[in-house]
């Protein structure tokens, strides 16, 4: 019983910690940190892929020239 509780506690902590990865990548690119965090909690692989593939909004028009 105790081992099962410890396993699930560690699993949830790791799950939430991993959800910060795509959220931080997207946040650095000017996208919603909270939106990507929730997205990655639900579906981590897709959130990670999308976070790396989305356009960087922080460059603006000057970065496009």
C-alpha positions, 0 to 999 in steps of 0.5 A: 500500500505504501509503495503504491502511494510513493510510486504515484506521488513520484509519477505525478511530480515527474509528470508535472515537472516534464510539463514545464519543458514545452511551456518554457520553450513556447514562453520563450518564443512569445506564446502562452506559458499557461496554455502550453503547460495545460496542453503538455499536461494532457498530451506531452509529446504533441506539446513538445513537438508543437512548442519547438515548431511554432514561430518565434513571436519575440523577433517581430518584423525586424527579425524577418528582414 
